[in-house]
Amino acid sequence: MNKPTLKLVGASSLTLMLSGCSMFFTDHSGDYQKEEPVTSTLEMPAGSAPSTDVLVIPNEKAIANLEGTTTYTTARAPFVYYPMVTIGIEEQGDAIEFTVPANMTQSKRIVTDFLTALHGAGTSIASQTDDQIISVPFDFHPQGWWASLWSSITRMHPVETAFSFQFDEKEQGKTLVSIQFRDEQQDVELGNWMSPAQNDDAYSVAVRLWGTMGRQLNQSSAYLSNRGDTASFPIWVDHHGLFAIHLGEDVSSADIEAKLSAAGIYLIPGKNQMLAPVPPEDVARVGDIVDFNIPFTDGETLKSIKSVRKNLDDVSWEEREYPYKISHQKAGDFLVIDVSSVDSPEVVSFHLAQRFVN
């Protein structure tokens, strides 16, 4: 028997052995649901006192009687949120600036670790100086096989995104971090550095870094033993880089409405658990009648043509409505806004959360 055949036989035998439990043996995991209690009658001598049952089951009448076999559901741990320290953020003309409450060394370490996690295997930093880090180009939209073949034939390679982080230690314990990006393409001259606000992918990375810095610089987290200590900063971040608003302990419906109103968030009447960043009458919906402008050669436009909105692809995040829920955690009550319907959920979650910052 040659070596390839021996490997094939060995792999087949191992597969058969591992699957043998389900093929040849009966699954008894649900047998406990079919068991019946064993009862017997106690024979008492003549003239003895009657026996009494001293076992008391609390709320015995409220316990449901299970009939038949039910599906077992594995219990899931509650979702976890991490508190953040206050990190100032400003959008300049050509950069986004973070005011980080940490020295330059710590700020550079967080950025380096963040780039490593974002890139994965390999080197994530192209060059580094005392006050600047330039990343390697990131491919946020990997090509398929056919697209890669077409790029090789036409020599039109995909555009990748590189980042620049400039560090300026202003005072003891505070660092100004300026974030920029540029598009890089093989065989094409490099362009200028720009603000991440001009590109959805770059903006998402900047927002994710903002949440990562705020979480790592906080000395406590929502799942540790001291999670009862709430942070003064109302924005918390979850495992996926999305943000939640810490409302406090045991908040009432009136408290929630007051906090939403103060943040410029509106509840949608007639809909359960829906809100919007604009008044309900300004929310864009499928089926709305909108103006359809047709340009003419002389530059004028005809505004009398009406059209029915078939989707929300061209609607900004501010004109949409979003589902929300109140999540009750041990650290308190959280406002969680579902932004999964938009193209850049991290950016929209960031913009909505910023409305709750005083």
N, C-alpha and C positions, 0 to 999 in steps of 0.2 A: 504494500500500500504506500503510495507516494505521500509526500509531506502535505500538499494542499488538501488531498482527500482526507488525510488523518485530522487536519484542523476542522474540516467540514463536519466529519463524524463527531468529533469532540464537542463542537458548538451545538450540534443537534441533540446530543445526549444531555448536555447541560440544560438546554432549553426545556427538554422533556422532563427532566428531573425537577426543575424549578416550578413548572406548571403542573406537576403531578398532584399537588395538594388539592387543586381545584378540579382536577379531572377525575381522580379516583377516590377521593374522600368527601364525605358529606359535610356541608357547612352546618355546624350546630350552634352558631353564634346567637341564633334567635330562639333556641329551644326553651330558654328560661321564661319566655312569654307564654308558652303553652303548658307549663307545669300547673298542676292542680294541687291545692293544699291537702295534706293527709289529716283526716279527722277521725277521732275515736270517741266512743262514749265511755265515760268514767262510771263504773259500777260502785255504788255507795252501799254500805251496810244498812240494814233496817234501823231506823231511829236516829241516824246521824243527821247533823245539821246540813242544810243545802249549801252547795258550793256557790261562791260568787266570783265573778271575774273582776280582779283588781287592776287589770291592765287598762289604762286610760290613754286613748289615742286623741291628741288635740285635733279639733276640726274634722273628726272622723266622717261626719255627714257631708262635708264639703269635698272629700276626696272622690274623684271620678273613678268609675269602674271601667277598666280597660277591657275591651272585648276584641278578640282577634289579634293578629300580628301587625305591628306597626313598624314603620321605618325608623331606624335609629339615626339621630342627627348629632353629629359631633359638635360639641360646644365651641364657640369661637370667642377669643379674647376681645375685649372692647377696644375700639380704635384709640390710638395714642396721639396726643398732641404735645409739642415741645414749646416751652416759653422762649421768648426772644428778648434780647436786650434792645434798647432803642438805638437804631442806626439811621442817621439822617441820610436822605437821598434827594439829590437834585439833578434835573436834566438840563445840561448846558447845551450850547449849540452843536458841539462836536464830541461830547462825552457825557457819560452818566457818572456822577460823583457820589461816593459813600463817605460819610463821616463816621469812622469806625472807632469805638472806644477801646482801642488797643494800640500798642506800639507797632513800629514798622516790622519788626522781626516776627511778631505773632501774626500780623496781617498777611505778610508774605507766606508764612507757613500755611495759613488757612487757604489762600488762593492756590498754592502749589498742590495741596491735598485735593482741593476741589477739581483742578484740572486733571489730576491723575485719575480720579473717580469718573470724570466725564469722558476721558479718552479711553480708559481701559488699559489693555496690555500695550507695552511700548513706551516711548518717550513722549510726554505731553508738552514739554517746554522746548521751544526752538532756540531762544537766547534769554539770558538773564544778566542784569547788572545790579548794582546796589539799590537802585530805586525803580527798576522796571522789570517786568516779566512779559515776554512775548511768547504766545503759545504756538504750537504747530497748527496747521489748517485742519479744521474739523469738517467731516463730511456728514452733514445732518440728513441727507437724503441719498443713501447708497443706491447705486445703479444696479439694475438687474443684468442678466447675462447678455440679452439682446442690446440693451442700451450701452453696455460696456463695449460690445463688439462694434457698434455704430460709432462710438467715440474713437475707437482705435482706427477705424477706416477714415473718418472725416477729420481726425485730429482735433476735434472740438471737445475738449475735456471738461468735466463738470466743475462748477464753481464751488469752492470750499471756503470756510469762514475761519479767520484767525483773529485772535484777541490780543490786546495790549492792556497791561495793568501798570499804571504809574502810581508810585507811592510817595507821599509827602508827609512827613511827621511834623504836624503843626505845633503841638505842645506835648507835654509829658502825658503819655497814656492815650493820645488821640492821633489818628492817621487819616489823611485824605487819600482815598483810592479812586483814581480816575480810570474808567473802563471805556475802551474803544474797540472797534472791529473794522476789518476790511475784507473784501472778497479777493481770493487768490485763485488763479487759474493757470494751469500749465501752459507755457509758451505765450503768456500774456503779461504785459507790464503791470506791475503792482500799482494799485490806486492809493488814495489817501485814507487815513484813518478817519472813521466816522462814529457818530453816536449810535449805540445799540438800539435806540428808539426808532431808527430808520429801517430795521430789519426784524421780522418776527422771531426768527431763530436766535439772533443775537440778543434780542430783548428778553426772550425766555431764559437764556443763560444768565444774563445779568440779574434777573429777578430771582432765579434759583440760587445764585451766589449770595444775594442779599439775605434770603432766608437761612442759608447755611451758616453765614457769618453770625447772624443774630442768635441762632440756636447754639452754636459751638461756644460763643462767648458768654453764654449764660451758664452759671455754675450749677444750676439744678435743672431737672427735666421732669416732665409730667408723669413719668412712670416710676420714679424713685420714691424712697421712703418719705422725702420731704415735699411731695407733690402737693401737699395742702397749702404750701406757700405760693401764692399767686404772684405773677410778675406784674409790675406797674404798666408795662407795655401791653396794650390790649390784643395785639396780633400774635397768634401762635401759629406754628407750622407743623404739618403732618409728615408722614414718611414719604409722600409723593411730591413734596415741595409745594403743595397747595396750602392756603392759609385759612384759618378759622379765627373767629372773634370771641375772646373770653368775656362773657357777660357778667360773671359773678356767681354767687351761690344762691340757688333756689330763686331764680328770677321769675317774676310773674309775667302774664301777657301784657299788662300795662307797662312794665319795665322794658320789655322787648320793643314794644311799639315806640316808646319814648327814645330808646337808643337808635332805632332805625330812623326816626324822624330827625334826630339831631345830626345824623350822618348823611342826610339827604337821600335816604332810601325810602321807597314807597311800596306799601302793600297793595296787591292787586285785588280789588273787590270782586266778589263772586267766584274767586278761585282759592282753593285751599293751599296754603304754604307756597305762595308765589310772591316775588318781589321784583322791583325794577329800579334802576338808577334814575329814571325820569318819571314824571307823573303818568298814571295809567292811560290817559288819553293820548300820550305821545309815544306809546310803545308800538313798535312795528310788528305786524302779524301777517301771516299768510292769508291772502284773500283781500287785503286792503286795496283800495283804489288809489293809485299813485299817478303823478304826472309823468308822462313819457315825452321827453324833448327830442325833437328831430332837427339836426343842424342843416341849414341851407348854405348854398354857395356864397351868399352875401354876408354870412356870419350870424344872421338872425336865427332864432329858434322858435319853433311852434310849440306852445305850451298847452294847447287845447286838447291834445290827444291824451286819453286816459288809458291806463293799463292795470291789470290785476296782478298783485304781487304773488308769485308762485313759490318763492322760497325766500330765505333770509340770508342768502350768500353775500349780498351787497349791503347788509345792515350792520352798522357799527355796534360794538358791545354795549354802548350806552343806551341804545334804543331797544334792547332785548329785555325779556323777562326771564327770571331764573327761579327754579325750585329751591327751597331752603328747608332746613330742619334744625331743631334744637337738640343737640347731643348732650346727654347728661353723663358726665364723667366724674371721677372722684375729685379731680382738680376743680370742678365747677361745671357750669353750663356754657356750651359753646354754640355760636351761630355758624352753621356750615352751609355755604351757598354752593349749589351744584352748577359748575361751569363746564361740564363735560360736553355740552352741545356746541361749543365754539372751537375755532381752529387752534387758538393759543390759550389753553385754559390757565396756565400759570400766570400769564400776563393779565388776563381779565380778573383772576382771583386776587392778584396784587392790586390792581386799580380799585376793586371793590373794597378790599381791606383798608386801603389808604384813607378811605372816607371816614373811618372810625378813629383816625389818629388826630388828636387835638393839635 
